[in-house]
């Protein structure tokens, strides 16, 4: 099978499971044992998504999203070590437990460097407000 055919098969299978899930919800009143059994078995088949380890929201002092902020990470080994936010937010998946240093820069604003502890398997959220240069 080609990769596109496999992806299409998984997409179709997921769609069918979601339809079945909604039909089983209708049975909660009349066939509660079946619905509970189905739900416990269905938990095994739920799609697995990567854990978002770090989610960063960057905003202006008025709390509107701040785009085009350059982020530089010290310990994370990416193909590139600098990222530019497009809509004021950024996220990274599957980080190891450690303390990471992140530097935020944008023309006309003060540079900000922070140390952030990350615990593997848990999401850390940051809300950053860059101050304009005076």
Rosetta constraint file for C-alpha pairs under 8 A:
AtomPair CA 1 CA 5 HARMONIC 6.17 0.50
AtomPair CA 1 CA 6 HARMONIC 6.50 0.50
AtomPair CA 2 CA 6 HARMONIC 6.35 0.50
AtomPair CA 3 CA 7 HARMONIC 6.18 0.50
AtomPair CA 4 CA 8 HARMONIC 6.09 0.50
AtomPair CA 5 CA 9 HARMONIC 6.12 0.50
AtomPair CA 6 CA 10 HARMONIC 6.27 0.50
AtomPair CA 7 CA 11 HARMONIC 6.12 0.50
AtomPair CA 8 CA 12 HARMONIC 6.11 0.50
AtomPair CA 9 CA 13 HARMONIC 6.06 0.50
AtomPair CA 10 CA 14 HARMONIC 6.03 0.50
AtomPair CA 11 CA 15 HARMONIC 6.21 0.50
AtomPair CA 12 CA 16 HARMONIC 6.25 0.50
AtomPair CA 13 CA 17 HARMONIC 6.23 0.50
AtomPair CA 14 CA 18 HARMONIC 6.24 0.50
AtomPair CA 15 CA 19 HARMONIC 6.41 0.50
AtomPair CA 16 CA 20 HARMONIC 6.24 0.50
AtomPair CA 17 CA 21 HARMONIC 6.02 0.50
AtomPair CA 18 CA 22 HARMONIC 6.35 0.50
AtomPair CA 19 CA 23 HARMONIC 6.35 0.50
AtomPair CA 20 CA 24 HARMONIC 6.11 0.50
AtomPair CA 21 CA 25 HARMONIC 6.34 0.50
AtomPair CA 22 CA 26 HARMONIC 6.88 0.50
AtomPair CA 23 CA 27 HARMONIC 7.10 0.50
AtomPair CA 24 CA 28 HARMONIC 6.92 0.50
AtomPair CA 24 CA 35 HARMONIC 5.88 0.50
AtomPair CA 24 CA 38 HARMONIC 7.79 0.50
AtomPair CA 25 CA 35 HARMONIC 6.96 0.50
AtomPair CA 27 CA 31 HARMONIC 5.18 0.50
AtomPair CA 27 CA 32 HARMONIC 6.54 0.50
AtomPair CA 27 CA 34 HARMONIC 7.87 0.50
AtomPair CA 27 CA 35 HARMONIC 6.20 0.50
AtomPair CA 28 CA 32 HARMONIC 4.65 0.50
AtomPair CA 28 CA 35 HARMONIC 5.61 0.50
AtomPair CA 28 CA 36 HARMONIC 7.82 0.50
AtomPair CA 31 CA 35 HARMONIC 6.30 0.50
AtomPair CA 32 CA 36 HARMONIC 6.04 0.50
AtomPair CA 33 CA 37 HARMONIC 6.12 0.50
AtomPair CA 34 CA 38 HARMONIC 6.01 0.50
AtomPair CA 35 CA 39 HARMONIC 6.11 0.50
AtomPair CA 36 CA 40 HARMONIC 6.26 0.50
AtomPair CA 37 CA 41 HARMONIC 6.28 0.50
AtomPair CA 38 CA 42 HARMONIC 5.83 0.50
AtomPair CA 39 CA 43 HARMONIC 6.22 0.50
AtomPair CA 40 CA 44 HARMONIC 7.55 0.50
AtomPair CA 41 CA 45 HARMONIC 7.52 0.50
AtomPair CA 42 CA 46 HARMONIC 6.60 0.50
AtomPair CA 50 CA 93 HARMONIC 6.28 0.50
AtomPair CA 50 CA 94 HARMONIC 6.70 0.50
AtomPair CA 51 CA 93 HARMONIC 5.53 0.50
AtomPair CA 51 CA 94 HARMONIC 5.66 0.50
AtomPair CA 51 CA 121 HARMONIC 6.42 0.50
AtomPair CA 51 CA 122 HARMONIC 7.51 0.50
AtomPair CA 51 CA 123 HARMONIC 7.40 0.50
AtomPair CA 52 CA 91 HARMONIC 6.76 0.50
AtomPair CA 52 CA 92 HARMONIC 5.90 0.50
AtomPair CA 52 CA 93 HARMONIC 4.25 0.50
AtomPair CA 52 CA 94 HARMONIC 6.32 0.50
AtomPair CA 52 CA 122 HARMONIC 7.73 0.50
AtomPair CA 52 CA 123 HARMONIC 5.82 0.50
AtomPair CA 53 CA 91 HARMONIC 7.57 0.50
AtomPair CA 53 CA 92 HARMONIC 5.92 0.50
AtomPair CA 53 CA 93 HARMONIC 5.03 0.50
AtomPair CA 53 CA 94 HARMONIC 5.60 0.50
AtomPair CA 53 CA 95 HARMONIC 5.76 0.50
AtomPair CA 53 CA 118 HARMONIC 7.28 0.50
AtomPair CA 53 CA 119 HARMONIC 7.84 0.50
AtomPair CA 53 CA 120 HARMONIC 7.03 0.50
AtomPair CA 53 CA 121 HARMONIC 6.72 0.50
AtomPair CA 53 CA 122 HARMONIC 5.93 0.50
AtomPair CA 53 CA 123 HARMONIC 4.41 0.50
AtomPair CA 53 CA 124 HARMONIC 5.96 0.50
AtomPair CA 54 CA 91 HARMONIC 5.48 0.50
AtomPair CA 54 CA 92 HARMONIC 5.30 0.50
AtomPair CA 54 CA 93 HARMONIC 6.84 0.50
AtomPair CA 54 CA 95 HARMONIC 7.87 0.50
AtomPair CA 54 CA 118 HARMONIC 7.63 0.50
AtomPair CA 54 CA 123 HARMONIC 5.68 0.50
AtomPair CA 54 CA 124 HARMONIC 4.85 0.50
AtomPair CA 54 CA 125 HARMONIC 5.85 0.50
AtomPair CA 54 CA 126 HARMONIC 7.70 0.50
AtomPair CA 55 CA 89 HARMONIC 7.37 0.50
AtomPair CA 55 CA 90 HARMONIC 5.90 0.50
AtomPair CA 55 CA 91 HARMONIC 4.33 0.50
AtomPair CA 55 CA 92 HARMONIC 6.67 0.50
AtomPair CA 55 CA 123 HARMONIC 7.31 0.50
AtomPair CA 55 CA 124 HARMONIC 6.28 0.50
AtomPair CA 55 CA 125 HARMONIC 4.79 0.50
AtomPair CA 55 CA 126 HARMONIC 6.28 0.50
AtomPair CA 56 CA 89 HARMONIC 5.46 0.50
AtomPair CA 56 CA 90 HARMONIC 5.15 0.50
AtomPair CA 56 CA 91 HARMONIC 6.10 0.50
AtomPair CA 56 CA 125 HARMONIC 5.82 0.50
AtomPair CA 56 CA 126 HARMONIC 4.72 0.50
AtomPair CA 56 CA 127 HARMONIC 6.02 0.50
AtomPair CA 56 CA 128 HARMONIC 7.27 0.50
AtomPair CA 57 CA 65 HARMONIC 7.59 0.50
AtomPair CA 57 CA 88 HARMONIC 5.78 0.50
AtomPair CA 57 CA 89 HARMONIC 4.42 0.50
AtomPair CA 57 CA 90 HARMONIC 6.66 0.50
AtomPair CA 57 CA 125 HARMONIC 7.86 0.50
AtomPair CA 57 CA 126 HARMONIC 6.17 0.50
AtomPair CA 57 CA 127 HARMONIC 4.91 0.50
AtomPair CA 57 CA 128 HARMONIC 6.09 0.50
AtomPair CA 58 CA 65 HARMONIC 6.07 0.50
AtomPair CA 58 CA 66 HARMONIC 5.57 0.50
AtomPair CA 58 CA 67 HARMONIC 7.80 0.50
AtomPair CA 58 CA 88 HARMONIC 4.86 0.50
AtomPair CA 58 CA 89 HARMONIC 5.93 0.50
AtomPair CA 58 CA 127 HARMONIC 5.98 0.50
AtomPair CA 58 CA 128 HARMONIC 4.66 0.50
AtomPair CA 58 CA 129 HARMONIC 5.78 0.50
AtomPair CA 58 CA 130 HARMONIC 7.49 0.50
AtomPair CA 59 CA 63 HARMONIC 5.09 0.50
AtomPair CA 59 CA 64 HARMONIC 5.33 0.50
AtomPair CA 59 CA 65 HARMONIC 4.30 0.50
AtomPair CA 59 CA 66 HARMONIC 4.52 0.50
AtomPair CA 59 CA 88 HARMONIC 6.30 0.50
AtomPair CA 59 CA 127 HARMONIC 7.66 0.50
AtomPair CA 59 CA 128 HARMONIC 6.29 0.50
AtomPair CA 59 CA 129 HARMONIC 5.07 0.50
AtomPair CA 59 CA 130 HARMONIC 7.04 0.50
AtomPair CA 60 CA 64 HARMONIC 5.37 0.50
AtomPair CA 60 CA 65 HARMONIC 6.18 0.50
AtomPair CA 60 CA 66 HARMONIC 5.51 0.50
AtomPair CA 60 CA 129 HARMONIC 5.74 0.50
AtomPair CA 60 CA 130 HARMONIC 6.47 0.50
AtomPair CA 60 CA 131 HARMONIC 7.73 0.50
AtomPair CA 61 CA 129 HARMONIC 6.02 0.50
AtomPair CA 61 CA 130 HARMONIC 7.20 0.50
AtomPair CA 61 CA 131 HARMONIC 7.02 0.50
AtomPair CA 63 CA 129 HARMONIC 7.76 0.50
AtomPair CA 65 CA 87 HARMONIC 6.28 0.50
AtomPair CA 65 CA 88 HARMONIC 4.72 0.50
AtomPair CA 65 CA 89 HARMONIC 7.72 0.50
AtomPair CA 66 CA 87 HARMONIC 6.58 0.50
AtomPair CA 66 CA 88 HARMONIC 4.55 0.50
AtomPair CA 67 CA 84 HARMONIC 7.99 0.50
AtomPair CA 67 CA 85 HARMONIC 5.54 0.50
AtomPair CA 67 CA 86 HARMONIC 4.94 0.50
AtomPair CA 67 CA 87 HARMONIC 4.86 0.50
AtomPair CA 67 CA 88 HARMONIC 4.63 0.50
AtomPair CA 67 CA 89 HARMONIC 7.99 0.50
AtomPair CA 68 CA 84 HARMONIC 5.43 0.50
AtomPair CA 68 CA 85 HARMONIC 5.01 0.50
AtomPair CA 68 CA 86 HARMONIC 5.57 0.50
AtomPair CA 68 CA 87 HARMONIC 7.62 0.50
AtomPair CA 68 CA 88 HARMONIC 7.45 0.50
AtomPair CA 68 CA 106 HARMONIC 7.10 0.50
AtomPair CA 69 CA 83 HARMONIC 8.00 0.50
AtomPair CA 69 CA 84 HARMONIC 5.41 0.50
AtomPair CA 69 CA 85 HARMONIC 5.35 0.50
AtomPair CA 69 CA 86 HARMONIC 7.86 0.50
AtomPair CA 69 CA 88 HARMONIC 7.49 0.50
AtomPair CA 69 CA 104 HARMONIC 6.51 0.50
AtomPair CA 69 CA 105 HARMONIC 5.85 0.50
AtomPair CA 69 CA 106 HARMONIC 5.15 0.50
AtomPair CA 70 CA 82 HARMONIC 6.51 0.50
AtomPair CA 70 CA 83 HARMONIC 5.53 0.50
AtomPair CA 70 CA 84 HARMONIC 4.53 0.50
AtomPair CA 70 CA 85 HARMONIC 6.66 0.50
AtomPair CA 70 CA 103 HARMONIC 7.92 0.50
AtomPair CA 70 CA 104 HARMONIC 5.67 0.50
AtomPair CA 70 CA 105 HARMONIC 5.13 0.50
AtomPair CA 70 CA 106 HARMONIC 6.23 0.50
AtomPair CA 71 CA 82 HARMONIC 5.45 0.50
AtomPair CA 71 CA 83 HARMONIC 5.04 0.50
AtomPair CA 71 CA 84 HARMONIC 6.24 0.50
AtomPair CA 71 CA 85 HARMONIC 7.72 0.50
AtomPair CA 71 CA 102 HARMONIC 6.63 0.50
AtomPair CA 71 CA 103 HARMONIC 5.64 0.50
AtomPair CA 71 CA 104 HARMONIC 4.86 0.50
AtomPair CA 71 CA 105 HARMONIC 6.71 0.50
AtomPair CA 72 CA 81 HARMONIC 5.78 0.50
AtomPair CA 72 CA 82 HARMONIC 4.60 0.50
AtomPair CA 72 CA 83 HARMONIC 6.62 0.50
AtomPair CA 72 CA 102 HARMONIC 5.59 0.50
AtomPair CA 72 CA 103 HARMONIC 5.10 0.50
AtomPair CA 72 CA 104 HARMONIC 6.73 0.50
AtomPair CA 73 CA 81 HARMONIC 6.07 0.50
AtomPair CA 73 CA 82 HARMONIC 7.00 0.50
AtomPair CA 73 CA 100 HARMONIC 7.18 0.50
AtomPair CA 73 CA 101 HARMONIC 5.94 0.50
AtomPair CA 73 CA 102 HARMONIC 4.74 0.50
AtomPair CA 73 CA 103 HARMONIC 6.65 0.50
AtomPair CA 74 CA 81 HARMONIC 7.85 0.50
AtomPair CA 74 CA 100 HARMONIC 6.55 0.50
AtomPair CA 74 CA 101 HARMONIC 5.50 0.50
AtomPair CA 74 CA 102 HARMONIC 6.63 0.50
AtomPair CA 75 CA 100 HARMONIC 6.26 0.50
AtomPair CA 75 CA 101 HARMONIC 7.40 0.50
AtomPair CA 76 CA 81 HARMONIC 7.49 0.50
AtomPair CA 76 CA 100 HARMONIC 8.00 0.50
AtomPair CA 77 CA 81 HARMONIC 7.13 0.50
AtomPair CA 85 CA 89 HARMONIC 6.14 0.50
AtomPair CA 85 CA 90 HARMONIC 6.32 0.50
AtomPair CA 94 CA 120 HARMONIC 7.13 0.50
AtomPair CA 94 CA 121 HARMONIC 7.19 0.50
AtomPair CA 95 CA 118 HARMONIC 7.37 0.50
AtomPair CA 95 CA 119 HARMONIC 7.97 0.50
AtomPair CA 95 CA 120 HARMONIC 6.03 0.50
AtomPair CA 95 CA 121 HARMONIC 7.96 0.50
AtomPair CA 96 CA 118 HARMONIC 7.25 0.50
AtomPair CA 96 CA 119 HARMONIC 6.98 0.50
AtomPair CA 96 CA 120 HARMONIC 5.06 0.50
AtomPair CA 97 CA 117 HARMONIC 7.45 0.50
AtomPair CA 97 CA 118 HARMONIC 5.12 0.50
AtomPair CA 97 CA 119 HARMONIC 4.44 0.50
AtomPair CA 97 CA 120 HARMONIC 4.66 0.50
AtomPair CA 98 CA 117 HARMONIC 5.81 0.50
AtomPair CA 98 CA 118 HARMONIC 5.47 0.50
AtomPair CA 98 CA 119 HARMONIC 6.89 0.50
AtomPair CA 99 CA 115 HARMONIC 6.36 0.50
AtomPair CA 99 CA 116 HARMONIC 5.40 0.50
AtomPair CA 99 CA 117 HARMONIC 4.13 0.50
AtomPair CA 99 CA 118 HARMONIC 6.05 0.50
AtomPair CA 100 CA 115 HARMONIC 5.53 0.50
AtomPair CA 100 CA 116 HARMONIC 5.27 0.50
AtomPair CA 100 CA 117 HARMONIC 6.28 0.50
AtomPair CA 100 CA 118 HARMONIC 7.40 0.50
AtomPair CA 101 CA 113 HARMONIC 6.83 0.50
AtomPair CA 101 CA 114 HARMONIC 5.63 0.50
AtomPair CA 101 CA 115 HARMONIC 4.45 0.50
AtomPair CA 101 CA 116 HARMONIC 6.34 0.50
AtomPair CA 102 CA 113 HARMONIC 5.58 0.50
AtomPair CA 102 CA 114 HARMONIC 5.50 0.50
AtomPair CA 102 CA 115 HARMONIC 6.53 0.50
AtomPair CA 102 CA 116 HARMONIC 7.70 0.50
AtomPair CA 103 CA 111 HARMONIC 7.12 0.50
AtomPair CA 103 CA 112 HARMONIC 5.65 0.50
AtomPair CA 103 CA 113 HARMONIC 4.18 0.50
AtomPair CA 103 CA 114 HARMONIC 6.53 0.50
AtomPair CA 104 CA 111 HARMONIC 5.77 0.50
AtomPair CA 104 CA 112 HARMONIC 5.14 0.50
AtomPair CA 104 CA 113 HARMONIC 6.24 0.50
AtomPair CA 105 CA 109 HARMONIC 7.11 0.50
AtomPair CA 105 CA 110 HARMONIC 7.09 0.50
AtomPair CA 105 CA 111 HARMONIC 4.81 0.50
AtomPair CA 105 CA 112 HARMONIC 6.71 0.50
AtomPair CA 106 CA 110 HARMONIC 7.50 0.50
AtomPair CA 106 CA 111 HARMONIC 7.11 0.50
AtomPair CA 108 CA 132 HARMONIC 5.94 0.50
AtomPair CA 108 CA 133 HARMONIC 5.55 0.50
AtomPair CA 109 CA 130 HARMONIC 6.35 0.50
AtomPair CA 109 CA 131 HARMONIC 5.62 0.50
AtomPair CA 109 CA 132 HARMONIC 4.12 0.50
AtomPair CA 109 CA 133 HARMONIC 4.80 0.50
AtomPair CA 110 CA 130 HARMONIC 6.57 0.50
AtomPair CA 110 CA 131 HARMONIC 5.71 0.50
AtomPair CA 110 CA 132 HARMONIC 6.01 0.50
AtomPair CA 110 CA 133 HARMONIC 5.52 0.50
AtomPair CA 111 CA 130 HARMONIC 7.69 0.50
AtomPair CA 112 CA 130 HARMONIC 7.29 0.50
AtomPair CA 118 CA 122 HARMONIC 7.69 0.50
AtomPair CA 118 CA 123 HARMONIC 7.97 0.50
AtomPair CA 118 CA 124 HARMONIC 6.65 0.50
AtomPair CA 119 CA 123 HARMONIC 7.73 0.50
AtomPair CA 119 CA 124 HARMONIC 7.95 0.50
